[in-house]
Amino acid sequence: MSDGQRMDDRLRAAIGELRDADMAKTPSFGAVLQRRSQVTRVRPQWGAWAAAAALVLGIVVTYRATRPQPLQMPSEVGALSSWTPATDVLLRQARKHLPIQTPRFGA
């Protein structure tokens, strides 16, 4: 028997021991079903639902009463968007002196 096979056999034996220990602790299916039927369900009280609804309503009303107003654009911003610098005239003048066609040499 090789070392690998001996290790496999030891590992299988260890896993088998763990499985047996788990099976000893596991309750039977019938016991689980019986325990489930004995558990009583707790129904939520209407008062708790009403308190939760009142809390949510209070939060919404408070938020709407105290929320900040939406920002409005100041008139200066509109004026800045239409502003043109004085040096634009210089750029237009410089474009007038640019050649429109490619010069021909030796013609």
C-alpha positions as CSV (number, residue, x, y, z in Angstrom):
1,M,0.0,0.0,0.0
2,S,1.4,3.4,-1.0
3,D,1.6,6.5,1.3
4,G,-1.1,8.3,-0.7
5,Q,-3.5,5.4,-0.3
6,R,-2.8,5.2,3.4
7,M,-3.5,8.9,3.8
8,D,-6.8,8.5,1.8
9,D,-7.8,5.7,4.1
10,R,-7.0,7.7,7.2
11,L,-8.9,10.7,5.9
12,R,-12.0,8.5,5.0
13,A,-11.9,7.1,8.6
14,A,-11.7,10.6,10.2
15,I,-14.6,11.8,8.1
16,G,-16.6,8.8,9.0
17,E,-16.0,9.4,12.7
18,L,-17.2,13.0,12.3
19,R,-20.3,11.9,10.4
20,D,-21.1,9.4,13.2
21,A,-20.7,12.1,15.8
22,D,-23.0,14.5,13.8
23,M,-25.6,11.8,13.4
24,A,-25.6,11.2,17.2
25,K,-26.4,14.8,17.8
26,T,-29.1,15.2,15.1
27,P,-32.7,14.9,16.2
28,S,-35.1,12.7,14.2
29,F,-37.4,14.2,11.6
30,G,-40.5,13.4,13.6
31,A,-39.1,15.3,16.6
32,V,-38.4,18.3,14.5
33,L,-41.9,18.3,13.1
34,Q,-43.4,17.9,16.6
35,R,-41.3,20.8,18.0
36,R,-42.5,23.0,15.1
37,S,-46.1,22.4,15.8
38,Q,-45.6,23.3,19.4
39,V,-44.2,26.8,18.6
40,T,-46.9,29.4,18.8
41,R,-46.8,32.2,16.3
42,V,-46.7,35.7,17.6
43,R,-49.0,38.1,15.7
44,P,-48.0,41.7,15.6
45,Q,-50.2,44.1,17.6
46,W,-52.3,46.7,15.7
47,G,-50.8,49.2,18.1
48,A,-47.3,48.6,16.9
49,W,-48.4,49.0,13.3
50,A,-50.2,52.2,14.1
51,A,-47.1,53.6,15.9
52,A,-44.9,52.7,13.0
53,A,-47.3,54.4,10.6
54,A,-47.4,57.5,12.8
55,L,-43.7,57.6,13.0
56,V,-43.3,57.4,9.2
57,L,-45.9,60.1,8.7
58,G,-44.2,62.3,11.3
59,I,-40.8,61.9,9.5
60,V,-42.3,62.7,6.1
61,V,-44.1,65.8,7.4
62,T,-41.0,67.1,9.3
63,Y,-38.9,66.6,6.2
64,R,-41.2,68.4,3.9
65,A,-41.6,71.3,6.4
66,T,-37.8,71.7,6.9
67,R,-36.3,70.8,3.5
68,P,-34.2,73.4,1.9
69,Q,-35.6,75.3,-1.1
70,P,-34.2,74.4,-4.5
71,L,-31.3,76.6,-5.6
72,Q,-32.1,79.4,-8.1
73,M,-29.6,80.7,-10.6
74,P,-28.4,84.2,-9.7
75,S,-28.8,86.8,-12.5
76,E,-25.0,87.4,-12.5
77,V,-24.5,83.9,-13.8
78,G,-26.7,84.6,-16.8
79,A,-24.8,87.8,-17.5
80,L,-21.5,86.0,-17.3
81,S,-22.6,83.4,-19.9
82,S,-23.2,86.1,-22.5
83,W,-19.9,88.0,-21.8
84,T,-17.3,88.2,-24.5
85,P,-13.7,89.4,-23.9
86,A,-12.5,92.6,-25.5
87,T,-9.7,90.7,-27.2
88,D,-12.1,88.9,-29.5
89,V,-11.9,91.8,-31.9
90,L,-8.2,91.3,-32.2
91,L,-8.7,87.6,-33.1
92,R,-11.2,88.6,-35.8
93,Q,-8.8,91.2,-37.2
94,A,-6.0,88.7,-37.3
95,R,-8.2,86.2,-39.3
96,K,-8.7,88.8,-42.0
97,H,-5.0,88.9,-42.8
98,L,-4.7,85.2,-43.1
99,P,-4.3,83.9,-46.7
100,I,-7.4,82.2,-48.0
101,Q,-5.6,80.3,-50.7
102,T,-2.2,78.6,-50.9
103,P,0.3,80.9,-52.5
104,R,1.8,79.9,-55.8
105,F,5.4,80.4,-56.3
106,G,7.1,81.0,-59.6
107,A,3.9,81.7,-61.5
